[in-house]
Amino acid sequence: MDTNIARTFDVKRLRQDFPILATTVRGKPLTFLDSGASAQKPRQVIEAMTRCMETAYANVHRGAYHLSEAATESYEAARVAVQNFIGAAEPEEIVFTSNSTMAINLVAHSFGRGILKPGQFVLTSEMEHHANLVPWQMLRDAGLGIGLRYVRVTEGGELDMNDLAAKLADGKVGLVAITHMSNVLGTVTPAARIVKMAHEAGAKVLFDGSQAVVHRHVDVAALDADFYVFTGHKLYGPTGIGVLYGKRKLLDAMPPFLGGGDMIESVTLERTTYAAAPARFEAGTPAIIEAVGLHAAIDYVTAIGMDAIEAHERALVEHAMRVLPGVEGLRLLGAAQDRGGVFSFALEGVHPHDLSTYLDRSGICVRAGRHCAEPLHARFAVDGGTTRASFGLYTTPEEIDLLAEKLVDARRFFA
């Protein structure tokens, strides 16, 4: 970790940007450890969205008047902001969706049904969020002759790279769809190595970057990723806005997913011709205000610096790895060498839902259940689910200490 970067990161000052962090829960200061589900919003995002609604809102791409032109300019500026944030070659490679799930479904429908051939396979893994499992199962079950394979996860919570190589070996995999960072284990997958192996086997690669893009600098061009998806609400932006990055040549070859306004070139009663990407994938009135909010969120984290955010969160991970294993009866899932600020655990004798409710009495917000990753929980034989603490740029070491203290109390309480 670069200690010079860490010293420039003033978490106490940054916390003042998040109004909700000044609130209390059941009379206790809020300790928000569920950023992996959805992050809190800084004042800069809230104000940008309010300003848009108050001064510059109209529908986009349609009105020949000032407000519509201003709204269109703001909407397309958000696309450019995303392009620059993830290192895409051009703004046309950025498609706005409602979230990561929608983006993956778009690829499953348009690339899966429109480009993949019978006899080919999609290769995903045991550690995926349901959003990166269910669409591929639906594609497999659609009767198109497209199969589905899974990469195993090791006991340490990492991708089994030998298994990945074995399942690519016959050249029948058309698409590898893998998380860039697990929402349960915190595991950061070796993205560049995955891309190299997949491309050598003739496969394209999609990364679910819903967690990774929040915690690490992502450069899709340097990775040579074919598709990359993420969602706004985990990146300190609003709900209702997500991103699909796709290489231009792939997007141009893919048929539309949804039909309706703004994705057309022309319509007659006999036929429709479609607009070029990205418009062909953005049917209907888009999430205008949400795009403005996403732009503000990107500006916010960019001003702080993704390197500084990563350094802060690495320090939090190191602190958690010192503190949490000392809690008697606590089982942490995964022990990846490269991991982000996500910790899922089981406390002996305590159901995750009971534990979450108990922690809430101290103002601590955590997630309980299977975290939309049932196969991964089955892989680690924790069918009852786990409790998950996930960090954001506003998380402090003191909050992790409080969590550990209350876990000890919970074990006594439920004994």
Secondary structure, DSSP 8 states (H G I E B T S, - for coil): --HHHHHH--HHHHHTT-GGGG-EETTEE-EE-BTTT-----HHHHHHHHHHHHHS---SSS-SSHHHHHHHHHHHHHHHHHHHHHT-SSGGGEEEESSHHHHHHHHIIIIIHHT--TT-EEEEETT--GGGTHHHHHHHTTTSS-EEEEE-B-TTSSB-HHHHHHHHTTS-EEEEEEESB-TTT-BB--HHHHHHHHHHTT-EEEEE-TTHHHHS---HHHHT-SEEEEETTTTTS-SS-EEEEE-HHHHHHS--SS-STTSEEEE-SS-EEE--TTGGG--SS--HHHHHHHHHHHHHHHHH-HHHHHHHHHHHHHHHHHHGGGSTTEEE----SSB-SEEEEEETT--HHHHHHHHHTTTEE-EEE-TT-HHHHHHTT-TT-EEEEE--TT--HHHHHHHHHHHHHHHHHH-
